Amino acid sequence: MWPSSSTMRAIMPLVFVVTLWSAFVCFIAEKYPNLTSYLKTASLRSALLSSFMSPLALLLTLRTNRALDRLLDARKSIGQINRAGRSLTGSFIAHVAPTNGKLALLAARYLAIFGWALKGYLRGESDEEVIRAVLPPNEAEWLLSVQTDRPIAILTRLRSLCAVAVTGTSYSLPVPSSTHLHMCNRLYDMEMAIGTCKRILGSPIPPTFTRLTSRLLCLYLGLLPLALLGFGLSPGAIVVTSFFTSYILVGVDEIGVEIEHPFPLLPLHHLASTVQKNVVDQVIMMRDMPELQM
């Protein structure tokens, strides 16, 4: 709802400051009529609109577009992780489980917690409870003790399980090399998606660009009431115009700030739940699949 919007709560203090400033300018203009006459002859209105509005619109557009690119990259990475995880689970279940169920089940457990580990890494949340609940005790202790990022550690463990699957054991047959190549490609896709997420997380839009946009926006909104006086608008029209103009421009700037950091906005809980559900569904389908009748 609009009254409970986090964006509105963030921008309203500045909007109210601009509105109060415009009301103060109108009060001074009423008290000193010569100020209005001077503004009409000083061509401030045209100078303001031509000198500030075009660069400001360009900066806001570039900032918002760059932030939207980051959001789109993050969404693509999440979709790539979901698809690759589902495909990798299917490969373990179809090609490894018939001869080495223990290895396939362990890989499925790691894939089931991958979304939760990624969510914890991107948002700085704890995933220890999920890890201890899903993995065997020795595997959980290893994963919780590693120094590297847990999503990368999970992929490393899955890659080692793929290596065991392709070489075989004393009680299981090796998987074909084509299947191993497919599994490695899916791991590579997940690794690339993690790299994209880490790049977005660790490289925000340059703060110099953000500061310049904010300063130019404040300067424009500060001079806007003076330009409106030069147009001969009434005090009420000046206050209302300043309010809505500041609400729109500051709102656009705030949206760019919010989507610059997309991971708090994206449904990462849904991603983790979907990845886990895909793993569980495929394990159940393989368990309940009827035997082939020859």
Short mmCIF file of the C-alpha atoms (twelve columns), coordinates in Angstrom:
data_MODEL
# 
_entry.id   MODEL 
# 
loop_
_atom_site.group_PDB 
_atom_site.id 
_atom_site.type_symbol 
_atom_site.label_atom_id 
_atom_site.label_alt_id 
_atom_site.label_comp_id 
_atom_site.label_asym_id 
_atom_site.label_seq_id 
_atom_site.Cartn_x 
_atom_site.Cartn_y 
_atom_site.Cartn_z 
_atom_site.pdbx_PDB_model_num 
ATOM 1   C CA . MET A 1   0.000  0.000   0.000   1 
ATOM 2   C CA . TRP A 2   1.114  3.551   -0.728  1 
ATOM 3   C CA . PRO A 3   1.136  4.801   2.922   1 
ATOM 4   C CA . SER A 4   3.351  1.875   4.000   1 
ATOM 5   C CA . SER A 5   5.712  2.054   1.009   1 
ATOM 6   C CA . SER A 6   9.375  1.922   1.988   1 
ATOM 7   C CA . THR A 7   10.207 4.173   -0.963  1 
ATOM 8   C CA . MET A 8   7.718  6.789   0.201   1 
ATOM 9   C CA . ARG A 9   9.107  6.709   3.746   1 
ATOM 10  C CA . ALA A 10  12.607 7.249   2.353   1 
ATOM 11  C CA . ILE A 11  11.754 10.212  0.102   1 
ATOM 12  C CA . MET A 12  9.110  12.087  2.112   1 
ATOM 13  C CA . PRO A 13  11.569 13.906  4.449   1 
ATOM 14  C CA . LEU A 14  13.286 15.547  1.467   1 
ATOM 15  C CA . VAL A 15  9.954  16.182  -0.244  1 
ATOM 16  C CA . PHE A 16  8.672  17.985  2.864   1 
ATOM 17  C CA . VAL A 17  11.882 20.032  3.071   1 
ATOM 18  C CA . VAL A 18  11.459 21.147  -0.551  1 
ATOM 19  C CA . THR A 19  7.785  21.954  0.084   1 
ATOM 20  C CA . LEU A 20  8.612  24.020  3.166   1 
ATOM 21  C CA . TRP A 21  11.364 25.791  1.234   1 
ATOM 22  C CA . SER A 22  8.930  26.684  -1.553  1 
ATOM 23  C CA . ALA A 23  6.441  27.976  1.026   1 
ATOM 24  C CA . PHE A 24  9.189  30.103  2.583   1 
ATOM 25  C CA . VAL A 25  10.140 31.507  -0.829  1 
ATOM 26  C CA . CYS A 26  6.487  32.395  -1.450  1 
ATOM 27  C CA . PHE A 27  6.319  34.113  1.941   1 
ATOM 28  C CA . ILE A 28  9.410  36.181  1.169   1 
ATOM 29  C CA . ALA A 29  8.012  37.046  -2.260  1 
ATOM 30  C CA . GLU A 30  4.756  38.247  -0.687  1 
ATOM 31  C CA . LYS A 31  6.693  40.359  1.772   1 
ATOM 32  C CA . TYR A 32  9.044  41.776  -0.855  1 
ATOM 33  C CA . PRO A 33  7.132  42.202  -4.143  1 
ATOM 34  C CA . ASN A 34  10.226 43.550  -5.869  1 
ATOM 35  C CA . LEU A 35  11.729 40.043  -5.697  1 
ATOM 36  C CA . THR A 36  9.021  38.679  -7.989  1 
ATOM 37  C CA . SER A 37  9.509  41.521  -10.443 1 
ATOM 38  C CA . TYR A 38  13.248 40.944  -10.489 1 
ATOM 39  C CA . LEU A 39  12.837 37.215  -11.106 1 
ATOM 40  C CA . LYS A 40  10.533 37.893  -14.055 1 
ATOM 41  C CA . THR A 41  13.132 40.145  -15.671 1 
ATOM 42  C CA . ALA A 42  16.230 38.088  -14.755 1 
ATOM 43  C CA . SER A 43  15.307 35.148  -17.056 1 
ATOM 44  C CA . LEU A 44  16.009 32.742  -14.210 1 
ATOM 45  C CA . ARG A 45  13.131 30.529  -15.230 1 
ATOM 46  C CA . SER A 46  14.528 29.756  -18.677 1 
ATOM 47  C CA . ALA A 47  18.080 29.409  -17.365 1 
ATOM 48  C CA . LEU A 48  16.942 26.928  -14.714 1 
ATOM 49  C CA . LEU A 49  14.891 24.793  -17.052 1 
ATOM 50  C CA . SER A 50  17.496 24.688  -19.817 1 
ATOM 51  C CA . SER A 51  20.676 24.443  -17.722 1 
ATOM 52  C CA . PHE A 52  19.583 21.970  -15.061 1 
ATOM 53  C CA . MET A 53  16.689 19.873  -16.297 1 
ATOM 54  C CA . SER A 54  18.422 18.220  -19.252 1 
ATOM 55  C CA . PRO A 55  21.582 17.100  -17.363 1 
ATOM 56  C CA . LEU A 56  19.459 16.022  -14.402 1 
ATOM 57  C CA . ALA A 57  17.161 13.921  -16.581 1 
ATOM 58  C CA . LEU A 58  20.197 12.364  -18.282 1 
ATOM 59  C CA . LEU A 59  21.856 11.472  -14.974 1 
ATOM 60  C CA . LEU A 60  18.665 10.005  -13.509 1 
ATOM 61  C CA . THR A 61  18.081 7.977   -16.673 1 
ATOM 62  C CA . LEU A 62  21.639 6.621   -16.769 1 
ATOM 63  C CA . ARG A 63  21.565 5.766   -13.078 1 
ATOM 64  C CA . THR A 64  18.210 4.001   -13.254 1 
ATOM 65  C CA . ASN A 65  19.153 2.090   -16.415 1 
ATOM 66  C CA . ARG A 66  22.411 0.923   -14.853 1 
ATOM 67  C CA . ALA A 67  20.599 -0.202  -11.725 1 
ATOM 68  C CA . LEU A 68  18.010 -2.051  -13.837 1 
ATOM 69  C CA . ASP A 69  20.833 -3.827  -15.682 1 
ATOM 70  C CA . ARG A 70  22.157 -5.067  -12.346 1 
ATOM 71  C CA . LEU A 71  18.688 -6.263  -11.345 1 
ATOM 72  C CA . LEU A 72  18.247 -8.065  -14.673 1 
ATOM 73  C CA . ASP A 73  21.653 -9.758  -14.365 1 
ATOM 74  C CA . ALA A 74  20.771 -10.933 -10.876 1 
ATOM 75  C CA . ARG A 75  17.439 -12.365 -12.029 1 
ATOM 76  C CA . LYS A 76  19.097 -14.156 -14.945 1 
ATOM 77  C CA . SER A 77  21.667 -15.667 -12.587 1 
ATOM 78  C CA . ILE A 78  18.950 -16.939 -10.269 1 
ATOM 79  C CA . GLY A 79  17.116 -18.533 -13.186 1 
ATOM 80  C CA . GLN A 80  20.356 -20.100 -14.420 1 
ATOM 81  C CA . ILE A 81  21.031 -21.612 -10.998 1 
ATOM 82  C CA . ASN A 82  17.531 -23.067 -10.863 1 
ATOM 83  C CA . ARG A 83  17.791 -24.685 -14.302 1 
ATOM 84  C CA . ALA A 84  21.316 -25.986 -13.798 1 
ATOM 85  C CA . GLY A 85  20.475 -27.410 -10.375 1 
ATOM 86  C CA . ARG A 86  17.433 -29.222 -11.718 1 
ATOM 87  C CA . SER A 87  19.414 -30.692 -14.625 1 
ATOM 88  C CA . LEU A 88  22.303 -31.754 -12.390 1 
ATOM 89  C CA . THR A 89  19.931 -33.443 -9.964  1 
ATOM 90  C CA . GLY A 90  18.368 -35.365 -12.835 1 
ATOM 91  C CA . SER A 91  21.795 -36.553 -13.985 1 
ATOM 92  C CA . PHE A 92  22.730 -37.844 -10.540 1 
ATOM 93  C CA . ILE A 93  19.375 -39.540 -10.064 1 
ATOM 94  C CA . ALA A 94  19.223 -41.133 -13.535 1 
ATOM 95  C CA . HIS A 95  22.855 -42.138 -14.075 1 
ATOM 96  C CA . VAL A 96  24.455 -42.481 -10.640 1 
ATOM 97  C CA . ALA A 97  21.660 -43.591 -8.296  1 
ATOM 98  C CA . PRO A 98  21.040 -47.005 -9.954  1 
ATOM 99  C CA . THR A 99  24.561 -48.188 -9.128  1 
ATOM 100 C CA . ASN A 100 25.635 -45.861 -6.288  1 
ATOM 101 C CA . GLY A 101 22.623 -44.608 -4.385  1 
ATOM 102 C CA . LYS A 102 24.663 -43.315 -1.453  1 
ATOM 103 C CA . LEU A 103 26.705 -40.993 -3.653  1 
ATOM 104 C CA . ALA A 104 23.639 -39.774 -5.557  1 
ATOM 105 C CA . LEU A 105 21.760 -39.110 -2.312  1 
ATOM 106 C CA . LEU A 106 24.675 -37.118 -0.902  1 
ATOM 107 C CA . ALA A 107 24.834 -35.022 -4.092  1 
ATOM 108 C CA . ALA A 108 21.076 -34.463 -3.861  1 
ATOM 109 C CA . ARG A 109 21.458 -33.253 -0.272  1 
ATOM 110 C CA . TYR A 110 24.102 -30.725 -1.316  1 
ATOM 111 C CA . LEU A 111 21.942 -29.519 -4.207  1 
ATOM 112 C CA . ALA A 112 18.961 -29.168 -1.873  1 
ATOM 113 C CA . ILE A 113 20.818 -26.757 0.422   1 
ATOM 114 C CA . PHE A 114 22.558 -24.828 -2.352  1 
ATOM 115 C CA . GLY A 115 19.782 -22.219 -2.651  1 
ATOM 116 C CA . TRP A 116 19.743 -21.633 1.104   1 
ATOM 117 C CA . ALA A 117 23.535 -21.268 1.189   1 
ATOM 118 C CA . LEU A 118 23.424 -18.770 -1.672  1 
ATOM 119 C CA . LYS A 119 20.647 -16.810 0.042   1 
ATOM 120 C CA . GLY A 120 22.653 -16.714 3.271   1 
ATOM 121 C CA . TYR A 121 25.770 -15.519 1.445   1 
ATOM 122 C CA . LEU A 122 24.021 -12.771 -0.536  1 
ATOM 123 C CA . ARG A 123 22.022 -11.429 2.408   1 
ATOM 124 C CA . GLY A 124 24.428 -12.121 5.244   1 
ATOM 125 C CA . GLU A 125 22.041 -14.568 6.909   1 
ATOM 126 C CA . SER A 126 22.831 -17.745 8.804   1 
ATOM 127 C CA . ASP A 127 22.298 -21.056 7.014   1 
ATOM 128 C CA . GLU A 128 23.810 -23.301 9.687   1 
ATOM 129 C CA . GLU A 129 20.460 -24.729 10.793  1 
ATOM 130 C CA . VAL A 130 19.568 -25.879 7.278   1 
ATOM 131 C CA . ILE A 131 23.018 -27.372 6.700   1 
ATOM 132 C CA . ARG A 132 22.931 -29.386 9.915   1 
ATOM 133 C CA . ALA A 133 19.388 -30.556 9.233   1 
ATOM 134 C CA . VAL A 134 20.051 -31.837 5.687   1 
ATOM 135 C CA . LEU A 135 23.662 -33.019 5.537   1 
ATOM 136 C CA . PRO A 136 25.217 -35.919 7.456   1 
ATOM 137 C CA . PRO A 137 27.134 -34.734 10.553  1 
ATOM 138 C CA . ASN A 138 30.619 -35.136 9.067   1 
ATOM 139 C CA . GLU A 139 29.647 -33.354 5.843   1 
ATOM 140 C CA . ALA A 140 27.939 -30.548 7.780   1 
ATOM 141 C CA . GLU A 141 31.004 -30.025 9.995   1 
ATOM 142 C CA . TRP A 142 33.237 -29.849 6.941   1 
ATOM 143 C CA . LEU A 143 31.025 -27.337 5.139   1 
ATOM 144 C CA . LEU A 144 30.657 -25.124 8.215   1 
ATOM 145 C CA . SER A 145 34.410 -25.134 8.849   1 
ATOM 146 C CA . VAL A 146 35.652 -24.198 5.365   1 
ATOM 147 C CA . GLN A 147 37.034 -20.695 4.926   1 
ATOM 148 C CA . THR A 148 35.736 -20.110 1.407   1 
ATOM 149 C CA . ASP A 149 32.213 -19.006 0.506   1 
ATOM 150 C CA . ARG A 150 29.755 -21.823 1.110   1 
ATOM 151 C CA . PRO A 151 28.161 -21.803 -2.357  1 
ATOM 152 C CA . ILE A 152 31.631 -22.282 -3.850  1 
ATOM 153 C CA . ALA A 153 32.419 -24.966 -1.289  1 
ATOM 154 C CA . ILE A 154 29.227 -26.821 -2.227  1 
ATOM 155 C CA . LEU A 155 30.160 -26.731 -5.910  1 
ATOM 156 C CA . THR A 156 33.638 -28.013 -5.045  1 
ATOM 157 C CA . ARG A 157 32.143 -30.917 -3.150  1 
ATOM 158 C CA . LEU A 158 29.732 -31.680 -6.003  1 
ATOM 159 C CA . ARG A 159 32.613 -31.643 -8.467  1 
ATOM 160 C CA . SER A 160 34.466 -34.184 -6.345  1 
ATOM 161 C CA . LEU A 161 31.363 -36.368 -6.268  1 
ATOM 162 C CA . CYS A 162 31.191 -36.159 -10.059 1 
ATOM 163 C CA . ALA A 163 34.801 -37.320 -10.209 1 
ATOM 164 C CA . VAL A 164 33.953 -40.335 -8.044  1 
ATOM 165 C CA . ALA A 165 30.959 -41.088 -10.268 1 
ATOM 166 C CA . VAL A 166 33.020 -41.048 -13.466 1 
ATOM 167 C CA . THR A 167 35.793 -43.259 -12.079 1 
ATOM 168 C CA . GLY A 168 33.468 -45.702 -10.343 1 
ATOM 169 C CA . THR A 169 34.050 -47.687 -7.189  1 
ATOM 170 C CA . SER A 170 34.422 -51.335 -6.221  1 
ATOM 171 C CA . TYR A 171 30.632 -51.675 -6.010  1 
ATOM 172 C CA . SER A 172 29.441 -49.237 -8.722  1 
ATOM 173 C CA . LEU A 173 29.991 -48.723 -12.433 1 
ATOM 174 C CA . PRO A 174 31.422 -45.447 -13.804 1 
ATOM 175 C CA . VAL A 175 29.068 -43.090 -15.590 1 
ATOM 176 C CA . PRO A 176 29.714 -42.421 -19.306 1 
ATOM 177 C CA . SER A 177 32.095 -39.599 -20.161 1 
ATOM 178 C CA . SER A 178 29.306 -37.740 -21.976 1 
ATOM 179 C CA . THR A 179 27.236 -37.730 -18.781 1 
ATOM 180 C CA . HIS A 180 30.220 -36.514 -16.795 1 
ATOM 181 C CA . LEU A 181 30.741 -33.698 -19.313 1 
ATOM 182 C CA . HIS A 182 27.100 -32.710 -18.994 1 
ATOM 183 C CA . MET A 183 27.352 -32.636 -15.199 1 
ATOM 184 C CA . CYS A 184 30.523 -30.540 -15.322 1 
ATOM 185 C CA . ASN A 185 28.849 -28.082 -17.687 1 
ATOM 186 C CA . ARG A 186 25.947 -27.664 -15.258 1 
ATOM 187 C CA . LEU A 187 28.401 -27.041 -12.425 1 
ATOM 188 C CA . TYR A 188 30.130 -24.468 -14.612 1 
ATOM 189 C CA . ASP A 189 26.781 -22.741 -15.234 1 
ATOM 190 C CA . MET A 190 26.144 -22.537 -11.494 1 
ATOM 191 C CA . GLU A 191 29.667 -21.252 -10.905 1 
ATOM 192 C CA . MET A 192 29.211 -18.536 -13.537 1 
ATOM 193 C CA . ALA A 193 25.932 -17.494 -11.929 1 
ATOM 194 C CA . ILE A 194 27.620 -17.215 -8.543  1 
ATOM 195 C CA . GLY A 195 30.363 -15.105 -10.124 1 
ATOM 196 C CA . THR A 196 27.751 -12.731 -11.523 1 
ATOM 197 C CA . CYS A 197 26.061 -12.440 -8.127  1 
ATOM 198 C CA . LYS A 198 29.393 -11.742 -6.422  1 
ATOM 199 C CA . ARG A 199 30.232 -9.096  -9.018  1 
ATOM 200 C CA . ILE A 200 26.913 -7.343  -8.413  1 
ATOM 201 C CA . LEU A 201 27.348 -7.615  -4.658  1 
ATOM 202 C CA . GLY A 202 30.899 -6.294  -4.618  1 
ATOM 203 C CA . SER A 203 30.839 -3.582  -7.302  1 
ATOM 204 C CA . PRO A 204 28.105 -0.978  -6.758  1 
ATOM 205 C CA . ILE A 205 27.538 2.008   -9.011  1 
ATOM 206 C CA . PRO A 206 30.441 4.465   -8.435  1 
ATOM 207 C CA . PRO A 207 29.588 6.745   -5.485  1 
ATOM 208 C CA . THR A 208 30.877 9.792   -7.381  1 
ATOM 209 C CA . PHE A 209 28.096 9.312   -9.931  1 
ATOM 210 C CA . THR A 210 25.528 8.956   -7.140  1 
ATOM 211 C CA . ARG A 211 26.752 12.041  -5.286  1 
ATOM 212 C CA . LEU A 212 26.744 14.190  -8.423  1 
ATOM 213 C CA . THR A 213 23.184 13.147  -9.239  1 
ATOM 214 C CA . SER A 214 21.988 13.865  -5.693  1 
ATOM 215 C CA . ARG A 215 23.685 17.264  -5.549  1 
ATOM 216 C CA . LEU A 216 22.331 18.347  -8.907  1 
ATOM 217 C CA . LEU A 217 18.858 17.173  -7.886  1 
ATOM 218 C CA . CYS A 218 18.989 19.179  -4.639  1 
ATOM 219 C CA . LEU A 219 20.224 22.252  -6.506  1 
ATOM 220 C CA . TYR A 220 17.421 21.976  -9.051  1 
ATOM 221 C CA . LEU A 221 14.727 21.545  -6.407  1 
ATOM 222 C CA . GLY A 222 16.156 24.440  -4.398  1 
ATOM 223 C CA . LEU A 223 15.961 26.821  -7.360  1 
ATOM 224 C CA . LEU A 224 12.620 25.508  -8.637  1 
ATOM 225 C CA . PRO A 225 10.421 27.835  -6.493  1 
ATOM 226 C CA . LEU A 226 12.367 30.843  -7.730  1 
ATOM 227 C CA . ALA A 227 11.839 29.793  -11.333 1 
ATOM 228 C CA . LEU A 228 8.137  29.267  -10.704 1 
ATOM 229 C CA . LEU A 229 7.917  32.758  -9.232  1 
ATOM 230 C CA . GLY A 230 9.403  34.027  -12.452 1 
ATOM 231 C CA . PHE A 231 6.552  32.364  -14.328 1 
ATOM 232 C CA . GLY A 232 4.084  34.347  -12.239 1 
ATOM 233 C CA . LEU A 233 2.413  31.365  -10.543 1 
ATOM 234 C CA . SER A 234 0.389  31.865  -7.374  1 
ATOM 235 C CA . PRO A 235 1.905  30.833  -4.026  1 
ATOM 236 C CA . GLY A 236 -0.431 27.839  -3.752  1 
ATOM 237 C CA . ALA A 237 0.460  26.634  -7.251  1 
ATOM 238 C CA . ILE A 238 4.176  27.003  -6.490  1 
ATOM 239 C CA . VAL A 239 3.928  24.915  -3.309  1 
ATOM 240 C CA . VAL A 240 1.859  22.188  -4.992  1 
ATOM 241 C CA . THR A 241 4.120  22.085  -8.053  1 
ATOM 242 C CA . SER A 242 7.239  21.886  -5.907  1 
ATOM 243 C CA . PHE A 243 5.718  19.067  -3.863  1 
ATOM 244 C CA . PHE A 244 4.810  16.860  -6.817  1 
ATOM 245 C CA . THR A 245 7.986  17.652  -8.764  1 
ATOM 246 C CA . SER A 246 10.179 16.744  -5.807  1 
ATOM 247 C CA . TYR A 247 8.107  13.622  -5.137  1 
ATOM 248 C CA . ILE A 248 8.595  12.400  -8.713  1 
ATOM 249 C CA . LEU A 249 12.285 13.240  -9.108  1 
ATOM 250 C CA . VAL A 250 13.375 12.158  -5.640  1 
ATOM 251 C CA . GLY A 251 11.288 9.008   -6.058  1 
ATOM 252 C CA . VAL A 252 13.054 8.109   -9.301  1 
ATOM 253 C CA . ASP A 253 16.417 8.683   -7.627  1 
ATOM 254 C CA . GLU A 254 15.431 6.528   -4.636  1 
ATOM 255 C CA . ILE A 255 14.244 3.710   -6.894  1 
ATOM 256 C CA . GLY A 256 17.654 3.734   -8.561  1 
ATOM 257 C CA . VAL A 257 19.300 3.485   -5.137  1 
ATOM 258 C CA . GLU A 258 17.070 0.575   -4.093  1 
ATOM 259 C CA . ILE A 259 17.463 -1.566  -7.200  1 
ATOM 260 C CA . GLU A 260 21.203 -0.884  -7.266  1 
ATOM 261 C CA . HIS A 261 21.316 -3.578  -4.557  1 
ATOM 262 C CA . PRO A 262 18.913 -6.162  -6.007  1 
ATOM 263 C CA . PHE A 263 19.341 -9.091  -3.633  1 
ATOM 264 C CA . PRO A 264 17.196 -7.702  -0.785  1 
ATOM 265 C CA . LEU A 265 14.432 -7.218  -3.400  1 
ATOM 266 C CA . LEU A 266 14.643 -10.558 -5.197  1 
ATOM 267 C CA . PRO A 267 12.660 -13.576 -3.916  1 
ATOM 268 C CA . LEU A 268 15.676 -15.557 -2.770  1 
ATOM 269 C CA . HIS A 269 13.565 -17.526 -0.289  1 
ATOM 270 C CA . HIS A 270 11.422 -18.670 -3.192  1 
ATOM 271 C CA . LEU A 271 14.569 -19.598 -5.142  1 
ATOM 272 C CA . ALA A 272 15.908 -21.700 -2.284  1 
ATOM 273 C CA . SER A 273 12.547 -23.386 -1.797  1 
ATOM 274 C CA . THR A 274 12.234 -24.094 -5.541  1 
ATOM 275 C CA . VAL A 275 15.709 -25.626 -5.794  1 
ATOM 276 C CA . GLN A 276 15.018 -27.821 -2.784  1 
ATOM 277 C CA . LYS A 277 11.594 -28.850 -4.126  1 
ATOM 278 C CA . ASN A 278 13.077 -29.766 -7.522  1 
ATOM 279 C CA . VAL A 279 15.591 -32.062 -5.845  1 
ATOM 280 C CA . VAL A 280 12.990 -33.722 -3.628  1 
ATOM 281 C CA . ASP A 281 10.546 -34.172 -6.512  1 
ATOM 282 C CA . GLN A 282 13.119 -35.886 -8.701  1 
ATOM 283 C CA . VAL A 283 14.240 -38.198 -5.897  1 
ATOM 284 C CA . ILE A 284 10.617 -39.183 -5.210  1 
ATOM 285 C CA . MET A 285 9.888  -39.715 -8.909  1 
ATOM 286 C CA . MET A 286 12.891 -41.996 -9.287  1 
ATOM 287 C CA . ARG A 287 11.891 -43.958 -6.174  1 
ATOM 288 C CA . ASP A 288 8.315  -44.442 -7.371  1 
ATOM 289 C CA . MET A 289 9.137  -45.011 -11.043 1 
ATOM 290 C CA . PRO A 290 7.890  -48.408 -12.267 1 
ATOM 291 C CA . GLU A 291 10.393 -50.989 -13.419 1 
ATOM 292 C CA . LEU A 292 10.903 -51.386 -17.134 1 
ATOM 293 C CA . GLN A 293 8.916  -54.268 -18.537 1 
ATOM 294 C CA . MET A 294 10.723 -56.064 -21.381 1 
# 
